[in-house]
């Protein structure tokens, strides 16, 4: 299972990483990356869009670690 995460890095506070739950999960990394390509930056607005354009906000696909 793959999920989209958003990442920002603050100089004094460190990283802020959270799962984009509205996008759901994906069976493959390729499907996850396709959703990022389709939705970012199309669905961003305001400060989030400005951060993305400036390179201060990123989106990537991460594979969930399944229970053993």
MMTF fields as JSON, N, C-alpha, C and O atoms, coordinates in Angstrom:
{
  "mmtfVersion": "1.0.0",
  "mmtfProducer": "UNKNOWN",
  "numBonds": 271,
  "numAtoms": 272,
  "numGroups": 68,
  "numChains": 1,
  "numModels": 1,
  "chainsPerModel": [1],
  "groupsPerChain": [68],
  "chainIdList": ["A"],
  "bondAtomList": [4, 2, 8, 6, 12, 10, 16, 14, 20, 18, 24, 22, 28, 26, 32, 30, 36, 34, 40, 38, 44, 42, 48, 46, 52, 50, 56, 54, 60, 58, 64, 62, 68, 66, 72, 70, 76, 74, 80, 78, 84, 82, 88, 86, 92, 90, 96, 94, 100, 98, 104, 102, 108, 106, 112, 110, 116, 114, 120, 118, 124, 122, 128, 126, 132, 130, 136, 134, 140, 138, 144, 142, 148, 146, 152, 150, 156, 154, 160, 158, 164, 162, 168, 166, 172, 170, 176, 174, 180, 178, 184, 182, 188, 186, 192, 190, 196, 194, 200, 198, 204, 202, 208, 206, 212, 210, 216, 214, 220, 218, 224, 222, 228, 226, 232, 230, 236, 234, 240, 238, 244, 242, 248, 246, 252, 250, 256, 254, 260, 258, 264, 262, 268, 266],
  "bondOrderList": [1, 1, 1, 1, 1, 1, 1, 1, 1, 1, 1, 1, 1, 1, 1, 1, 1, 1, 1, 1, 1, 1, 1, 1, 1, 1, 1, 1, 1, 1, 1, 1, 1, 1, 1, 1, 1, 1, 1, 1, 1, 1, 1, 1, 1, 1, 1, 1, 1, 1, 1, 1, 1, 1, 1, 1, 1, 1, 1, 1, 1, 1, 1, 1, 1, 1, 1],
  "groupList": [{"groupName": "UNK", "atomNameList": ["N", "CA", "C", "O"], "elementList": ["N", "C", "C", "O"], "formalChargeList": [0, 0, 0, 0], "bondAtomList": [1, 0, 2, 1, 3, 2], "bondOrderList": [1, 1, 2], "singleLetterCode": "X", "chemCompType": "L-PEPTIDE LINKING"}],
  "groupTypeList": [0, 0, 0, 0, 0, 0, 0, 0, 0, 0, 0, 0, 0, 0, 0, 0, 0, 0, 0, 0, 0, 0, 0, 0, 0, 0, 0, 0, 0, 0, 0, 0, 0, 0, 0, 0, 0, 0, 0, 0, 0, 0, 0, 0, 0, 0, 0, 0, 0, 0, 0, 0, 0, 0, 0, 0, 0, 0, 0, 0, 0, 0, 0, 0, 0, 0, 0, 0],
  "groupIdList": [1, 2, 3, 4, 5, 6, 7, 8, 9, 10, 11, 12, 13, 14, 15, 16, 17, 18, 19, 20, 21, 22, 23, 24, 25, 26, 27, 28, 29, 30, 31, 32, 33, 34, 35, 36, 37, 38, 39, 40, 41, 42, 43, 44, 45, 46, 47, 48, 49, 50, 51, 52, 53, 54, 55, 56, 57, 58, 59, 60, 61, 62, 63, 64, 65, 66, 67, 68],
  "secStructList": [7, 3, 3, 3, 3, 3, 3, 3, 3, 3, 6, 6, 6, 3, 3, 3, 3, 3, 3, 7, 4, 4, 4, 7, 3, 3, 1, 1, 2, 2, 2, 2, 2, 2, 2, 2, 2, 2, 2, 6, 6, 6, 6, 7, 7, 2, 2, 2, 2, 2, 2, 2, 2, 2, 6, 1, 3, 3, 3, 3, 3, 3, 3, 7, 7, 7, 7, 7],
  "xCoordList": [0.842, 0.0, 0.898, 1.838, 0.598, 1.344, 0.446, -0.76, 1.033, 0.285, 1.107, 2.335, 0.406, 1.059, 1.33, 0.456, 2.544, 2.88, 3.334, 3.929, 3.034, 3.505, 4.62, 4.537, 5.668, 6.828, 7.182, 7.278, 7.374, 7.935, 9.065, 9.058, 10.017, 11.15, 11.296, 11.484, 11.208, 11.315, 12.7, 13.132, 13.382, 14.763, 14.923, 15.864, 14.041, 14.203, 13.405, 13.764, 12.338, 11.461, 11.646, 11.159, 12.331, 12.544, 11.451, 10.68, 11.383, 10.444, 9.014, 8.764, 8.1, 6.679, 6.225, 6.266, 5.798, 5.408, 4.026, 3.773, 3.132, 1.798, 1.248, 1.575, 0.411, -0.211, -1.395, -2.19, -1.506, -2.643, -3.758, -3.846, -4.595, -5.61, -6.722, -7.327, -7.002, -8.068, -7.778, -8.704, -6.512, -6.139, -6.337, -6.386, -6.452, -6.595, -5.249, -4.206, -5.272, -4.048, -4.008, -5.012, -2.84, -2.622, -1.922, -1.121, -2.232, -1.626, -0.18, 0.634, 0.147, 1.493, 2.059, 1.322, 3.385, 4.044, 3.696, 3.531, 3.587, 3.261, 1.881, 1.712, 0.905, -0.434, -0.406, -1.091, 0.377, 0.519, 1.151, 0.66, 2.237, 2.916, 2.03, 2.108, 1.197, 0.269, -0.734, -1.1, -1.171, -2.099, -1.431, -2.056, -0.174, 0.549, 0.65, 0.394, 1.023, 1.168, -0.148, -0.166, -1.243, -2.57, -3.067, -3.702, -2.781, -3.401, -2.537, -3.068, -1.224, -0.339, 0.281, 0.874, 0.192, -0.354, -1.819, -2.309, -2.516, -3.882, -4.817, -5.679, -4.664, -5.569, -5.027, -5.7, -3.806, -3.223, -3.666, -3.94, -3.727, -4.039, -3.392, -2.97, -3.321, -2.801, -1.364, -0.511, -1.111, 0.238, 0.807, 1.998, -0.034, 0.445, 0.974, 2.009, 0.285, 0.735, 2.034, 2.952, 2.111, 3.333, 4.525, 5.619, 4.312, 5.381, 5.819, 7.013, 4.863, 5.178, 6.01, 7.022, 5.58, 6.3, 7.71, 8.626, 7.887, 9.188, 10.09, 11.269, 9.535, 10.303, 10.325, 11.078, 9.501, 9.457, 8.469, 8.416, 7.702, 6.722, 6.865, 6.888, 6.961, 7.091, 6.086, 5.563, 5.823, 4.906, 5.624, 6.302, 5.47, 6.096, 5.263, 4.376, 5.573, 4.876, 5.745, 6.945, 5.122, 5.796, 5.021, 3.792, 5.755, 5.115, 4.902, 5.829, 3.688, 3.361, 4.026, 4.09, 4.511, 5.082, 3.925, 3.184, 3.79, 2.68, 3.048, 4.217, 2.039, 2.31, 2.863, 2.535, 3.692, 4.299, 3.514, 3.874],
  "yCoordList": [-1.164, 0.0, 1.242, 1.343, 2.164, 3.414, 4.59, 4.555, 5.633, 6.835, 8.068, 8.018, 9.162, 10.446, 11.151, 11.232, 11.662, 12.469, 13.848, 14.004, 14.835, 16.202, 16.462, 16.046, 17.152, 17.419, 18.896, 19.477, 19.491, 20.837, 20.766, 19.903, 21.661, 21.674, 23.072, 24.042, 23.163, 24.446, 24.528, 23.588, 25.635, 25.763, 25.508, 24.826, 26.029, 25.891, 24.729, 24.202, 24.328, 23.295, 21.926, 20.928, 21.858, 20.583, 20.258, 21.133, 18.996, 18.613, 18.466, 18.171, 18.679, 18.451, 17.544, 17.942, 16.342, 15.358, 14.843, 14.472, 14.82, 14.28, 13.589, 13.945, 12.6, 11.818, 12.593, 13.159, 12.612, 13.239, 12.191, 11.442, 12.142, 11.092, 11.232, 10.232, 12.441, 12.646, 11.919, 11.563, 11.695, 11.043, 9.535, 8.875, 8.983, 7.541, 6.848, 7.482, 5.535, 4.759, 4.107, 4.061, 3.607, 3.093, 1.741, 1.481, 0.894, -0.437, -0.382, -1.222, 0.608, 0.697, 2.101, 3.076, 2.178, 3.481, 4.313, 5.529, 3.654, 4.366, 5.031, 6.163, 4.339, 4.914, 6.095, 7.094, 5.981, 7.062, 8.289, 9.407, 8.07, 9.176, 9.823, 11.032, 9.028, 9.573, 10.516, 11.541, 10.176, 11.056, 12.357, 13.415, 12.307, 13.543, 14.406, 15.609, 13.798, 14.55, 15.193, 16.3, 14.491, 14.994, 16.088, 17.049, 15.942, 16.811, 17.971, 18.979, 17.847, 18.899, 19.594, 18.904, 20.884, 21.843, 22.214, 23.186, 21.471, 21.837, 22.078, 22.954, 21.322, 21.455, 22.351, 22.567, 22.882, 23.754, 25.193, 25.614, 25.934, 27.359, 28.092, 27.473, 29.386, 30.221, 29.901, 29.707, 29.849, 29.637, 28.288, 28.186, 27.252, 25.923, 25.958, 25.359, 26.643, 26.762, 27.558, 27.182, 28.642, 29.454, 28.643, 28.727, 27.858, 27.021, 25.967, 25.709, 25.364, 24.348, 24.951, 24.379, 26.101, 26.757, 27.17, 27.154, 27.539, 27.969, 26.786, 26.973, 25.574, 24.398, 24.111, 23.251, 24.828, 24.665, 23.596, 23.271, 23.054, 22.001, 20.959, 21.285, 19.716, 18.65, 17.54, 17.396, 16.766, 15.632, 14.415, 14.488, 13.292, 12.065, 10.862, 10.961, 9.737, 8.502, 7.658, 7.494, 7.131, 6.303, 4.994, 4.989, 3.897, 2.603, 2.37, 2.512, 2.017, 1.77, 0.476, -0.506, 0.488, -0.712, -1.523, -1.061, -2.735, -3.576, -4.329, -4.644, -4.618, -5.363, -6.742, -7.333, -7.249, -8.559, -9.621, -10.797],
  "zCoordList": [0.0, 0.0, 0.0, 0.789, -0.88, -1.018, -0.654, -0.902, -0.063, 0.302, -0.058, -0.141, -0.267, -0.547, 0.767, 1.631, 0.916, 2.076, 1.608, 0.542, 2.433, 2.206, 3.206, 4.361, 2.758, 3.604, 3.531, 2.45, 4.709, 4.801, 5.828, 6.706, 5.717, 6.64, 7.212, 6.478, 8.523, 9.216, 9.862, 10.53, 9.667, 10.132, 11.629, 12.034, 12.442, 13.886, 14.473, 15.526, 13.808, 14.372, 13.724, 14.256, 12.6, 11.925, 10.926, 10.534, 10.513, 9.455, 9.954, 11.123, 9.04, 9.273, 8.132, 6.968, 8.459, 7.457, 7.816, 8.962, 6.837, 7.115, 5.882, 4.75, 6.12, 5.057, 4.496, 5.247, 3.171, 2.505, 2.431, 1.458, 3.448, 3.55, 2.52, 2.134, 2.07, 1.074, -0.229, -0.958, -0.531, -1.782, -1.719, -2.757, -0.516, -0.379, -0.448, -0.288, -0.687, -0.817, -2.192, -2.902, -2.553, -3.901, -3.842, -2.944, -4.8, -4.867, -5.347, -4.962, -6.191, -6.751, -6.585, -6.441, -6.609, -6.546, -7.777, -7.687, -8.916, -10.155, -10.074, -10.529, -9.502, -9.355, -8.397, -8.615, -7.345, -6.376, -7.035, -6.882, -7.763, -8.439, -9.506, -9.728, -10.16, -11.157, -10.491, -11.066, -9.298, -8.575, -8.196, -8.276, -7.784, -7.478, -8.723, -8.672, -9.841, -11.095, -11.516, -12.055, -11.267, -11.657, -10.706, -11.14, -9.427, -8.422, -7.94, -7.472, -8.044, -7.541, -8.735, -9.565, -8.886, -7.94, -8.191, -7.615, -9.026, -9.415, -8.231, -8.302, -7.151, -6.005, -4.904, -3.896, -5.083, -4.064, -4.283, -5.407, -3.19, -3.282, -2.114, -1.137, -2.222, -1.139, -0.774, -1.64, 0.543, 1.059, 0.62, 0.328, 0.572, 0.166, -1.268, -1.557, -2.152, -3.54, -3.619, -4.348, -2.882, -2.861, -2.352, -2.91, -1.292, -0.745, -1.757, -1.909, -2.444, -3.449, -4.583, -4.987, -5.09, -6.185, -5.776, -6.599, -4.509, -4.015, -3.647, -3.349, -3.667, -3.3, -1.809, -1.352, -1.045, 0.406, 0.857, 2.043, -0.052, 0.24, -0.85, -2.037, -0.443, -1.419, -1.171, -0.066, -2.194, -2.103, -2.651, -3.676, -1.96, -2.421, -1.994, -1.146, -2.6, -2.287, -1.355, -1.581, -0.316, 0.664, 0.803, 0.872, 0.841, 1.036, 2.529, 3.326, 2.895, 4.299, 4.769, 4.028, 5.983, 6.581, 7.149, 8.016, 6.642, 7.073, 8.346, 8.573, 9.18, 10.407, 10.097, 9.068, 10.977, 10.776, 11.492, 11.439]
}
